[in-house]
Each structure stands twice: as structure tokens, then as C-alpha cells.
Amino acid sequence: MLARRAVARLATQPSPIQAGARNMATLREIEMRLKSVRNIEKITKSMKMIASTKLAKAQRAMNAGKQYGLANAEVFQNTQSDTPATRKLFIVISSDKGLCGGIHSSVSKATRRALNNSPDSPLVSDISKTATPAKVDADSPIMVIGDKSKAQLSRALGGNLVMTFNQIGRSIPTFSDAAGVADLITTSGVEYDSVVLIYNKFVSAISYEPAALEIKGELGLKNSDGFKAYEMEDDVTKDLAEFSLANAIFAALTEGHACEQSARRTAMDNASKNAKEMIGSLQMQFNRGRQAVITNELIDIITGASAL
């Protein structure tokens, strides 16, 4: 009876050959994972270098694009109106590409806060700091530039989306891209008193924040006190409203593109650091497993030599 129990206990315990084979399989898995993580580290480092190169070009384009926004501010300094705009059209500016941190989610969250009339909403007009913003309707129309924010807003505010744009600013945004978007907006048939641009504001090379810029429409310009003092044709006001919208969109596109490259560089830098830490941990685990296998083999050799 005792012999049967001893035989059964020996049968359930793994043999040294099986244990060594299991260790070798584990070492092979660790080695394959090390190889894949090293490849990922090479890719993230390359993407970081590319983003750093593109960031310098994007900053130069952003500084040039800001001049268009400053021109708009100078034109509309004397267009104050006592009646705030009631019908607002929101234009959310993001991009089609990912792997750039929270660039897209920041403007999506800012848009949801603005439609909910949240007190921490970035809906503040950069054209008229003294104007009192009207309460935003929950059913305000939304247009999105970029597929990433479109996918995020379609889940929460799918009924508000009236038009989306993609393949804009794949490299560096140009004024022709902004003019094309402004032309499609004005000919879309959507009624609005003012346009609110939700975009990412470039703070520094490592930080950004969501911002809002309000552009008056054709009726807002006509009803402003500064324009009432002059006799102008309807086409002049209409053309000025469309041109100012194109200027603002171009300035926001260039600034958002610079924020995207900055965030991508930061994201790839963090990914490279995480891959490096994982490589160190896996390398230590691999060395310990290899040392255990070698120790077991030495024990088997010494045991066999002692038996002889």
C-alpha cells in the first residue's frame, strides 16, 4: 500500500526533464517578447524624431497663420453689438491621425461642456472680450474637421452633426484648405448668427489647452454699431464674413497642427521610455530564468558524478 502511494506521488510530480523543458519554453517566450519590445522601441524613437522635425515646421506655419487671426481681431474691434448671437454653429478642429495623446478628446470634451453651458467651458470670444455670451442651445449644429473627433462626438452628440471634413491639413494646413472649408460652410444652408471654433491652443512645446474663438456671421456684422455707421452693399458684408471665417479657420488649423505634432512627440517619448523600462524588466527576468536553468543542469551533472 505504501509503495503504491509512493509511486503515485512520484508520477504526479514533474520530472527534471519536464521542468527544464518548461523553463526553456518560458525563456523562449521572454526572448520573443524582448525582441518585439525592442522593435517597438525603435519605431517609437523614429516617430519621435519625425515629430520633432515636423514640429519646427509646424511652429513656423503657426506663427504665420496667427497673423491672419490678428488681422481679424483688428477688423472686429469696433463691431460690438448689444444683442448677443443666439444661434451658434460649432466647428470642432482636430485631425485624422492618432498616436498624439489627448489632442482629440480635449476638443471633444470642450464641445460637450459648451453645449451643456458648463461654467468651465472655454467658450470665450477672442474677438470681443466684453461681449456677454448668450446661452448655448443644446441642439446647436456641429461641424467637425477630422475623423478622430468625429468618432468621439458622434457617440454623444450624433444628432447635432451636420457636416464633417477629413483629409484636411495632412502635412501643413494652407489657406486654400481653410477657404474651401469656409466656402462649404457658407453654402451648406445651415443658419447661424455666429461661428464658434473649438481648437487646441498652443501654450508651449509640451503643453496645450482647448480654446474657443467666436466669429460673427453676416447678420451679426450688419447689426453691429461700427458697420451701421457706413452704407455698404450686401455683398461686401457677406464677402467680409466669409473671408474672416476663412482667416480664423486657417489660424486655428495651423495652431492645432502644431499642438498635434507637439503631443505626438511627447507621446512617442513616453512610449520609448516605457518600452525601455519593459526591456530592462524582461531582460532581468530572462537572466534569472536562464540562471535557474543552468543551476538545475549543474545540479544534475554533480548529482550524476556523485552517483558514479
Contacts in CASP RR format, 6 or more apart in sequence:
PFRMAT RR
TARGET T0000
AUTHOR 0000-0000-0000
METHOD contacts of the structure
MODEL  1
MLARRAVARLATQPSPIQAGARNMATLREIEMRLKSVRNIEKITKSMKMI
ASTKLAKAQRAMNAGKQYGLANAEVFQNTQSDTPATRKLFIVISSDKGLC
GGIHSSVSKATRRALNNSPDSPLVSDISKTATPAKVDADSPIMVIGDKSK
AQLSRALGGNLVMTFNQIGRSIPTFSDAAGVADLITTSGVEYDSVVLIYN
KFVSAISYEPAALEIKGELGLKNSDGFKAYEMEDDVTKDLAEFSLANAIF
AALTEGHACEQSARRTAMDNASKNAKEMIGSLQMQFNRGRQAVITNELID
IITGASAL
14 22 0 8 1.000
16 296 0 8 1.000
16 300 0 8 1.000
19 296 0 8 1.000
20 293 0 8 1.000
20 296 0 8 1.000
23 289 0 8 1.000
23 292 0 8 1.000
23 293 0 8 1.000
23 296 0 8 1.000
24 293 0 8 1.000
26 289 0 8 1.000
27 286 0 8 1.000
27 289 0 8 1.000
27 290 0 8 1.000
27 293 0 8 1.000
30 282 0 8 1.000
30 285 0 8 1.000
30 286 0 8 1.000
30 289 0 8 1.000
31 286 0 8 1.000
33 282 0 8 1.000
34 279 0 8 1.000
34 282 0 8 1.000
34 283 0 8 1.000
34 286 0 8 1.000
37 275 0 8 1.000
37 278 0 8 1.000
37 279 0 8 1.000
37 282 0 8 1.000
38 275 0 8 1.000
38 279 0 8 1.000
40 271 0 8 1.000
40 275 0 8 1.000
41 272 0 8 1.000
41 275 0 8 1.000
41 276 0 8 1.000
41 279 0 8 1.000
44 268 0 8 1.000
44 271 0 8 1.000
44 272 0 8 1.000
44 275 0 8 1.000
45 268 0 8 1.000
45 272 0 8 1.000
47 99 0 8 1.000
47 264 0 8 1.000
47 268 0 8 1.000
48 265 0 8 1.000
48 268 0 8 1.000
48 269 0 8 1.000
48 272 0 8 1.000
51 261 0 8 1.000
51 262 0 8 1.000
51 264 0 8 1.000
51 265 0 8 1.000
51 268 0 8 1.000
52 265 0 8 1.000
54 261 0 8 1.000
55 205 0 8 1.000
55 258 0 8 1.000
55 261 0 8 1.000
55 262 0 8 1.000
55 265 0 8 1.000
57 172 0 8 1.000
58 172 0 8 1.000
58 254 0 8 1.000
58 257 0 8 1.000
58 258 0 8 1.000
58 260 0 8 1.000
58 261 0 8 1.000
58 262 0 8 1.000
59 202 0 8 1.000
59 258 0 8 1.000
61 172 0 8 1.000
61 173 0 8 1.000
61 254 0 8 1.000
61 257 0 8 1.000
61 258 0 8 1.000
62 202 0 8 1.000
62 254 0 8 1.000
62 255 0 8 1.000
62 256 0 8 1.000
62 257 0 8 1.000
62 258 0 8 1.000
64 254 0 8 1.000
65 250 0 8 1.000
65 251 0 8 1.000
65 254 0 8 1.000
65 255 0 8 1.000
66 251 0 8 1.000
66 254 0 8 1.000
66 255 0 8 1.000
68 175 0 8 1.000
68 247 0 8 1.000
68 248 0 8 1.000
68 250 0 8 1.000
68 251 0 8 1.000
69 247 0 8 1.000
69 248 0 8 1.000
69 251 0 8 1.000
71 247 0 8 1.000
72 127 0 8 1.000
72 215 0 8 1.000
72 244 0 8 1.000
72 247 0 8 1.000
72 248 0 8 1.000
72 251 0 8 1.000
73 126 0 8 1.000
73 127 0 8 1.000
75 240 0 8 1.000
75 244 0 8 1.000
76 127 0 8 1.000
76 128 0 8 1.000
76 216 0 8 1.000
76 244 0 8 1.000
77 127 0 8 1.000
78 224 0 8 1.000
78 225 0 8 1.000
78 226 0 8 1.000
79 127 0 8 1.000
79 128 0 8 1.000
79 216 0 8 1.000
79 220 0 8 1.000
79 221 0 8 1.000
79 224 0 8 1.000
79 225 0 8 1.000
79 226 0 8 1.000
79 227 0 8 1.000
80 128 0 8 1.000
80 130 0 8 1.000
80 131 0 8 1.000
80 224 0 8 1.000
80 225 0 8 1.000
80 226 0 8 1.000
81 131 0 8 1.000
81 216 0 8 1.000
81 220 0 8 1.000
81 223 0 8 1.000
81 224 0 8 1.000
81 225 0 8 1.000
83 223 0 8 1.000
84 131 0 8 1.000
84 132 0 8 1.000
84 133 0 8 1.000
84 134 0 8 1.000
85 134 0 8 1.000
85 192 0 8 1.000
85 193 0 8 1.000
85 194 0 8 1.000
85 214 0 8 1.000
85 216 0 8 1.000
85 217 0 8 1.000
85 220 0 8 1.000
86 134 0 8 1.000
86 137 0 8 1.000
86 193 0 8 1.000
87 137 0 8 1.000
87 140 0 8 1.000
87 191 0 8 1.000
87 192 0 8 1.000
87 193 0 8 1.000
87 194 0 8 1.000
88 134 0 8 1.000
88 136 0 8 1.000
88 137 0 8 1.000
88 140 0 8 1.000
88 192 0 8 1.000
88 193 0 8 1.000
88 194 0 8 1.000
88 195 0 8 1.000
88 196 0 8 1.000
88 214 0 8 1.000
89 140 0 8 1.000
89 141 0 8 1.000
89 142 0 8 1.000
89 143 0 8 1.000
89 185 0 8 1.000
89 190 0 8 1.000
89 192 0 8 1.000
89 194 0 8 1.000
89 195 0 8 1.000
89 196 0 8 1.000
90 111 0 8 1.000
90 114 0 8 1.000
90 115 0 8 1.000
90 140 0 8 1.000
90 141 0 8 1.000
90 142 0 8 1.000
90 143 0 8 1.000
90 160 0 8 1.000
90 195 0 8 1.000
90 196 0 8 1.000
90 198 0 8 1.000
91 142 0 8 1.000
91 143 0 8 1.000
91 144 0 8 1.000
91 145 0 8 1.000
91 185 0 8 1.000
91 195 0 8 1.000
91 196 0 8 1.000
91 197 0 8 1.000
91 198 0 8 1.000
91 249 0 8 1.000
92 107 0 8 1.000
92 108 0 8 1.000
92 111 0 8 1.000
92 142 0 8 1.000
92 143 0 8 1.000
92 144 0 8 1.000
92 145 0 8 1.000
92 149 0 8 1.000
92 153 0 8 1.000
92 198 0 8 1.000
92 199 0 8 1.000
93 107 0 8 1.000
93 145 0 8 1.000
93 146 0 8 1.000
93 197 0 8 1.000
93 198 0 8 1.000
93 199 0 8 1.000
93 200 0 8 1.000
93 249 0 8 1.000
93 252 0 8 1.000
93 253 0 8 1.000
93 256 0 8 1.000
94 103 0 8 1.000
94 104 0 8 1.000
94 107 0 8 1.000
94 108 0 8 1.000
94 144 0 8 1.000
94 145 0 8 1.000
94 146 0 8 1.000
94 148 0 8 1.000
94 149 0 8 1.000
94 200 0 8 1.000
95 103 0 8 1.000
95 104 0 8 1.000
95 145 0 8 1.000
95 146 0 8 1.000
95 148 0 8 1.000
95 169 0 8 1.000
95 256 0 8 1.000
95 257 0 8 1.000
95 260 0 8 1.000
96 146 0 8 1.000
96 147 0 8 1.000
96 148 0 8 1.000
96 166 0 8 1.000
96 167 0 8 1.000
96 170 0 8 1.000
97 148 0 8 1.000
97 260 0 8 1.000
98 104 0 8 1.000
98 148 0 8 1.000
98 264 0 8 1.000
99 264 0 8 1.000
99 267 0 8 1.000
99 268 0 8 1.000
100 260 0 8 1.000
100 261 0 8 1.000
100 263 0 8 1.000
100 264 0 8 1.000
100 267 0 8 1.000
101 263 0 8 1.000
101 264 0 8 1.000
101 266 0 8 1.000
101 267 0 8 1.000
102 263 0 8 1.000
103 148 0 8 1.000
103 200 0 8 1.000
103 208 0 8 1.000
103 256 0 8 1.000
103 259 0 8 1.000
103 260 0 8 1.000
103 263 0 8 1.000
104 148 0 8 1.000
104 149 0 8 1.000
104 152 0 8 1.000
105 152 0 8 1.000
106 200 0 8 1.000
106 208 0 8 1.000
106 209 0 8 1.000
106 210 0 8 1.000
107 149 0 8 1.000
107 198 0 8 1.000
107 199 0 8 1.000
107 200 0 8 1.000
107 210 0 8 1.000
108 149 0 8 1.000
108 152 0 8 1.000
108 153 0 8 1.000
108 156 0 8 1.000
109 210 0 8 1.000
110 121 0 8 1.000
110 122 0 8 1.000
110 198 0 8 1.000
110 210 0 8 1.000
110 212 0 8 1.000
111 142 0 8 1.000
111 153 0 8 1.000
111 157 0 8 1.000
111 198 0 8 1.000
112 153 0 8 1.000
112 156 0 8 1.000
112 157 0 8 1.000
113 120 0 8 1.000
113 121 0 8 1.000
113 122 0 8 1.000
114 121 0 8 1.000
114 122 0 8 1.000
114 123 0 8 1.000
114 136 0 8 1.000
114 196 0 8 1.000
114 198 0 8 1.000
114 212 0 8 1.000
115 136 0 8 1.000
115 138 0 8 1.000
115 140 0 8 1.000
115 157 0 8 1.000
115 160 0 8 1.000
116 138 0 8 1.000
117 135 0 8 1.000
117 136 0 8 1.000
121 212 0 8 1.000
122 198 0 8 1.000
122 209 0 8 1.000
122 210 0 8 1.000
122 211 0 8 1.000
122 212 0 8 1.000
123 133 0 8 1.000
123 136 0 8 1.000
123 196 0 8 1.000
123 212 0 8 1.000
123 214 0 8 1.000
124 133 0 8 1.000
124 212 0 8 1.000
125 131 0 8 1.000
125 133 0 8 1.000
125 212 0 8 1.000
125 213 0 8 1.000
125 214 0 8 1.000
126 211 0 8 1.000
126 212 0 8 1.000
126 213 0 8 1.000
126 214 0 8 1.000
127 213 0 8 1.000
127 214 0 8 1.000
127 215 0 8 1.000
127 216 0 8 1.000
128 214 0 8 1.000
133 214 0 8 1.000
139 160 0 8 1.000
140 160 0 8 1.000
141 160 0 8 1.000
141 162 0 8 1.000
141 190 0 8 1.000
141 192 0 8 1.000
142 153 0 8 1.000
142 157 0 8 1.000
142 160 0 8 1.000
142 161 0 8 1.000
142 162 0 8 1.000
143 161 0 8 1.000
143 162 0 8 1.000
143 163 0 8 1.000
143 164 0 8 1.000
143 165 0 8 1.000
143 185 0 8 1.000
143 190 0 8 1.000
144 150 0 8 1.000
144 153 0 8 1.000
144 161 0 8 1.000
144 163 0 8 1.000
144 164 0 8 1.000
144 165 0 8 1.000
145 164 0 8 1.000
145 165 0 8 1.000
145 166 0 8 1.000
145 168 0 8 1.000
145 181 0 8 1.000
145 253 0 8 1.000
146 164 0 8 1.000
146 165 0 8 1.000
146 166 0 8 1.000
146 168 0 8 1.000
147 164 0 8 1.000
147 166 0 8 1.000
150 161 0 8 1.000
150 164 0 8 1.000
150 166 0 8 1.000
153 160 0 8 1.000
153 161 0 8 1.000
154 161 0 8 1.000
162 188 0 8 1.000
162 190 0 8 1.000
163 184 0 8 1.000
163 185 0 8 1.000
163 188 0 8 1.000
163 190 0 8 1.000
165 181 0 8 1.000
165 184 0 8 1.000
168 177 0 8 1.000
168 181 0 8 1.000
168 253 0 8 1.000
169 177 0 8 1.000
169 253 0 8 1.000
169 257 0 8 1.000
172 254 0 8 1.000
172 257 0 8 1.000
173 250 0 8 1.000
173 253 0 8 1.000
173 254 0 8 1.000
173 257 0 8 1.000
174 250 0 8 1.000
175 246 0 8 1.000
175 250 0 8 1.000
177 250 0 8 1.000
177 253 0 8 1.000
178 246 0 8 1.000
178 247 0 8 1.000
178 249 0 8 1.000
178 250 0 8 1.000
178 253 0 8 1.000
179 246 0 8 1.000
179 250 0 8 1.000
180 246 0 8 1.000
181 246 0 8 1.000
181 249 0 8 1.000
182 242 0 8 1.000
182 243 0 8 1.000
182 245 0 8 1.000
182 246 0 8 1.000
182 249 0 8 1.000
183 242 0 8 1.000
183 246 0 8 1.000
185 195 0 8 1.000
185 245 0 8 1.000
186 241 0 8 1.000
186 242 0 8 1.000
186 245 0 8 1.000
192 217 0 8 1.000
193 216 0 8 1.000
193 217 0 8 1.000
193 219 0 8 1.000
193 220 0 8 1.000
194 214 0 8 1.000
194 215 0 8 1.000
194 216 0 8 1.000
194 217 0 8 1.000
194 220 0 8 1.000
195 214 0 8 1.000
195 215 0 8 1.000
195 217 0 8 1.000
195 245 0 8 1.000
195 248 0 8 1.000
196 212 0 8 1.000
196 213 0 8 1.000
196 214 0 8 1.000
196 215 0 8 1.000
197 212 0 8 1.000
197 213 0 8 1.000
197 214 0 8 1.000
197 215 0 8 1.000
197 248 0 8 1.000
197 249 0 8 1.000
197 252 0 8 1.000
198 210 0 8 1.000
198 211 0 8 1.000
198 212 0 8 1.000
199 210 0 8 1.000
199 211 0 8 1.000
199 213 0 8 1.000
199 252 0 8 1.000
199 253 0 8 1.000
199 255 0 8 1.000
199 256 0 8 1.000
200 208 0 8 1.000
200 209 0 8 1.000
200 210 0 8 1.000
200 211 0 8 1.000
200 255 0 8 1.000
200 256 0 8 1.000
200 259 0 8 1.000
200 260 0 8 1.000
201 208 0 8 1.000
201 209 0 8 1.000
201 210 0 8 1.000
201 211 0 8 1.000
201 255 0 8 1.000
201 259 0 8 1.000
202 208 0 8 1.000
202 255 0 8 1.000
202 256 0 8 1.000
202 258 0 8 1.000
202 259 0 8 1.000
202 262 0 8 1.000
203 209 0 8 1.000
205 262 0 8 1.000
206 262 0 8 1.000
206 266 0 8 1.000
208 256 0 8 1.000
208 259 0 8 1.000
208 262 0 8 1.000
208 263 0 8 1.000
213 248 0 8 1.000
213 252 0 8 1.000
215 244 0 8 1.000
215 245 0 8 1.000
215 248 0 8 1.000
216 224 0 8 1.000
216 241 0 8 1.000
216 244 0 8 1.000
217 241 0 8 1.000
217 245 0 8 1.000
218 237 0 8 1.000
218 238 0 8 1.000
218 241 0 8 1.000
221 227 0 8 1.000
221 237 0 8 1.000
221 240 0 8 1.000
221 241 0 8 1.000
222 228 0 8 1.000
222 237 0 8 1.000
227 237 0 8 1.000
END
